[in-house]
Amino acid sequence: MLQQICHSYPYYNSKTINRSQYNLTSCILPQQGRNFCIFDKEEVDYFVKQREKALPVLTDVLIRSNNEPQIVETLHIINKMADNGTKGIDKLYPYLSRFNNTTSPNIQTYLAGIYRKTQVPDGFGPLVQMLIQNSLQPKQNQLFDPNEEIGGAVLSYISDRFRKNTTNRN
């Protein structure tokens, strides 16, 4: 399956990355007294530096994994790659969208950050849906509020569209 994904992915390079020592399992989720995740910096940096060559491996994790820490770590890497200008992050939307209905605040936060950076048109609706879902079913004793990032992403979509519309009028 990974080979099939790699060959169909537009940025696939036959020089695949050496994943044998990296399993994307180093994430420690937030817990009482710490409202952030902890990642293996070396592992994250390794994938981020691989740029487009790492996307098939990350895509495979998005397709196959049901392990929240592994998914969060993968989203963290993708988020960092978006910060570094890696091409093709927007093309991952079909794989990211698998998590659009999640109730995990960790996954919601990273998805919102990625959607805010990529501005994929299909990402706006799920962000609004997350806000509504979280307001209708608020979680008690959460370590952080994912709605801050989700709301910021929604505002980013709206403000970017507003700016484009007002500049076209002038």
C-alpha positions, -999 to 999 in steps of 0.1 A, spaced: 0 0 0 28 25 9 44 19 -25 11 25 -42 7 58 -22 43 68 -29 40 63 -67 7 81 -69 19 110 -48 32 139 -70 63 146 -49 74 109 -46 111 105 -51 126 70 -56 151 79 -28 127 72 0 136 82 35 150 58 60 121 53 84 135 22 101 147 42 132 117 65 132 83 51 141 64 83 149 56 70 184 75 95 206 46 118 213 35 123 249 1 139 250 -8 167 275 -15 157 310 -24 173 343 1 201 350 13 202 313 -10 215 286 13 207 256 26 177 238 62 165 240 79 152 209 113 137 200 130 168 185 154 147 165 127 126 150 106 157 141 135 175 126 145 144 106 111 144 89 109 182 85 143 183 68 133 156 43 106 180 30 86 165 1 103 131 4 87 126 38 51 132 26 44 96 15 55 82 49 34 107 67 4 101 44 7 64 52 4 71 89 -26 94 83 -43 66 63 -36 37 86 -32 49 122 -58 50 149 -32 58 176 -38 93 188 -2 101 199 10 89 165 -15 109 146 -7 140 167 30 136 161 24 132 124 2 164 124 29 182 144 55 173 117 31 184 89 24 216 107 62 223 110 67 214 73 40 239 64 59 265 85 91 257 65 74 260 31 73 224 21 53 220 -11 23 197 -13 9 201 22 -24 213 8 -25 180 -13 -28 161 20 -63 173 26 -80 141 16 -60 122 42 -63 149 69 -100 151 64 -103 117 79 -100 134 112 -124 163 106 -151 148 129 -127 140 158 -135 150 193 -98 149 203 -87 185 213 -51 175 204 -60 165 168 -84 194 164 -58 219 174 -32 206 149 -57 202 121 -68 238 126 -32 250 125 -26 231 92 -58 243 76 -51 279 86 -17 277 70 -28 259 38 -61 277 34 -75 246 16 -111 257 6 -126 224 19 -111 230 53 -134 259 63 -166 238 68 -150 213 91 -135 240 112 -169 256 117 -183 222 125 -156 216 151 -165 249 168 -202 241 168 -196 205 180 -173 218 209 -198 244 220 -227 220 220 -208 193 238 -182 211 259 -156 189 276 -150 194 313 -115 195 328 -98 200 295 -61 209 297 -64 235 270 -91 250 247 -88 238 211 -114 264 201 -87 291 203 -68 276 174 -100 266 156 -114 301 159 -82 316 148 -82 294 117 -118 304 109 -109 341 113 -79 336 90 -101 321 63 -126 349 66 -100 377 68 -80 364 38 -112 362 17 -123 396 28 -89 411 19 -89 395 -15 -125 408 -22 -117 444 -11 -85 446 -31 -103 433 -62 -127 463 -60 -100 489 -61 
